[in-house]
Amino acid sequence: MDLSHDWKSLNEVLFCQKGLAKHAPTLVALEDGKKIFDAVLSTGQPYSDRLAARDTIGELSLKYGVEQTVSFAKKELDQIVADAASLGTNYFQQLEYVRSKVYKHVNKPSEIRISRDHFILRFFSGKMASLLPRRFNVLVFLDQRPSFSSTLLAFEHRAILLTFDRGKLDQFFEPDFSSLHEQRLPEWLLDPVAIGKYLESRYILPCYGIFMLQSDWDQCVTGDDPWSVVISALDDHRAAIYPRTGLVKTLIAFQRISGYLSGFRR
């Protein structure tokens, strides 16, 4: 696996292993090497981007308006079909065999790629990108304790560093905190600046960070209005952002106003 494209961490941190939703528009992609060999859409829309690069799966999700994506390796699917054919001439039996194998495949969280349409990715690659540096990192840091004050529980966390280039997601991987003082991570709420500056020094890029409890983040991922959860957590001092510059405060304020306006529209 290319260490600059850690798909497992991307799914586990950003999407919290969110399973496939029933009746949600879905793109099923057939991969061959680093190319998408073919795909089918649950909406019935024709798929016309054969041999697209595998790393453009997020762009395809947006283009075809799907909410989730499942990927298969062509070699694996070919083997499933070959095994089904060896069962004999009973078409129904063959079909049930293929269905059972496919069902097991999509219920392996590591094999599922949820659509790249995520509120964090959308925010940093949207209209706001023109206000940000040409190339920068975004840290998503999740504290897996039930609360910041749960000092009796062992500290555990998940984190991913997203690198954007000209408003597009370029790389994603787990950041290396090995040279950071051991108390910095558990005390992220008190001093997120130390973590942000460390990452800027280590990776030589401007860094923006969002620090949250896993329980709050889960609500962001599964709810309809993730920014309202983020803003509520910030207001209640359960979350932190880096840096606290005028630009970042303005961007957060913009999301706050957008949330209020959305509430009025409902």
PyMOL commands that set and color helices and strands:
alter all, ss='L'
color gray80, all
select helices_A, chain A and resi 7-14+54-64+74-85+91-106+109-111+119-124+127-131+192-203+214-222+226-235+246-265
alter helices_A, ss='H'
color red, helices_A
select strands_A, chain A and resi 26-32+35-41+52-53+68-73+112-114+135-143+157-165+168-173+207-213+240-242
alter strands_A, ss='S'
color yellow, strands_A
deselect
rebuild
show_as cartoon
